[in-house]
Amino acid sequence: MANKTDSPSTRLDDAARAGWLYYVAGNTQEEIAAKLGISRQSAQRLVSLSVSEGLIKVRLDHPIGRCMDLAARLKSRFALDLVEIVPSDPASTSTTIGLAEAAAAEIERWLKRTDPIVMAIGTGRTLKAAIEQLMPMECPHHKVVSLTGNIAPDGSAAFYNVIFNVADTVKARSFPMPLPVIASSAREREMLHTQPMIRDTLALAAQANVTFVGVGEIGPDAPLYLDGFITDDELKALQKAGAVGEICGWSFDADGKLIEGLTNERVASAPIPSREHSLVVAIAMGRKKLPGIRATLNRRLVNGIITDETTAEGLLA
């Protein structure tokens, strides 16, 4: 083979042989070099050439390969900055399995940074499950701020508010929002937001480098309704107004536009941080949440998402 004329066609033939031996037959580059009578470096170049010339089509035959393909398509379709897709388990009815672990890994990547950051956190079951997956860390140089109030309608601590869980686990400076999730009136909300401590917390939330939020549905199983933050009549009014989802209590329609009036007049949460200057990641999956997630992405209420492959397929359909 070494005595053959090194014509373009001969070189492609050699590349095809090397590519077949490597990707199909499972030979090492040393073995390919011995079989073809060439140096290891030449074998390496021929294997690379077989791919660059399209002679070999490499397919990752593993569930994660499907997830990577879906992530790339979602990222392109919705102009997202971050997409993480986890495999779906058809036999599971959980809305957090796999998702919580992936979200925890992304949160940890940010917390491991040496430069100080401000991380904003929403609320919800999925986000709480993710926080429970965090490994203990020492992050006194970071600040973690809650976007939502931590007081339930009966005056107790809101069960799915996670700011204190984060603080305990990663030892970062934490800034809770000492407010009801939804105020009793628009006037009360405005009065609360003028308090110096609340005003400073809202300002800090607006400076977030990264934000993690859940996406709630607006249906019979709406978290806002099940957790007692809105009444049955208020839920029906939101549905009649076209609401399909909510983030931190802010309800929006199928186009991702915030619903005018109704409970949005009384939501005490901070506004969703800027998607132009920071990363805002939605953590959500499931058929019931699909309309809300799609609206979130279409309106660019977030610029990142962590979801599962079934939900990703629904978003791309």
NORPE-V556435 format. One line per field, one symbol per residue. ss: DSSP state (h for helix, s for strand, l for the rest). psi: psi as a letter, one per 40 degrees, with the letter a starting at -180 (. if undefined). burial: I if it has 16 or more other ideal C-beta (glycine too) atoms within 10 Angstrom, else O. A space follows every 10 residues. Layout:
ss->???
psi->???
burial->???
This chain:
ss->lllllllhhh hhhhhhhhhh hhhhllllhh hhhhhhlllh hhhhhhhhhh hhllllllll llhhhhhhhh hhhhhhhhll lsssssllll llllllllhh hhhhhhhhhh hllllllsss slslhhhhhh hlllllllll llssssssss slllllslll slhhhhhhhh llssssssss lslllhhhhh hhhllhhhhh hhhhhhllls sssslsslll llhhhhllll lhhhhhhhhh llssssslls sssllllsll lhhhhlslll llllllllss sssllllllh hhhhhhhhll lllssssshh hhhhhhl
psi->ddeihgiddd dddddddddd ddddefiidd dddddefiid dddddddddd ddeedhhhhh gidddddddd dddddddefi dhhhhiiihd eieiedhddd dddddddddd deidihihhi hbiidddddd deeiihihfe eihhhheiif hideeihhde heddddddde fihigiggii dhididdddd ddeehddddd dddddeehdi hhiihiigad fhddddeedi iddddddddd eeheiihfeh iiaeeehhhh abddeeheii ihihedeihh hhhiiidded ddddddddef dieiihaidd ddddde.
burial->OOOOOOOOOO IOOIIIIIII IIIOOOIOIO OIIOOIOIOO OIIIIIIOII OOOOIIOOOO OOOOOIIOOI IOIIIOOIOI OIIIIIOIOO OOOOIIOIII OIIIOIIOOI IOOOOOIIII IIIIIIIIII IOIIOOOOIO OIIIIIIIII IIOOOOOIOI IIIOIIIOII OIOIIIIOII IIIOOOOOIO OIOOOOOIOO IIOIIIOIII IIIIIIIIIO OIIIIOIOII OOOIIOIIOO IOIIIIIIII IIIOOIOIIO OIIIOIIIII OIIOIOOIII IIIIIIOIII IIIIIIIOIO IIIIIIIIII IIOIIOO
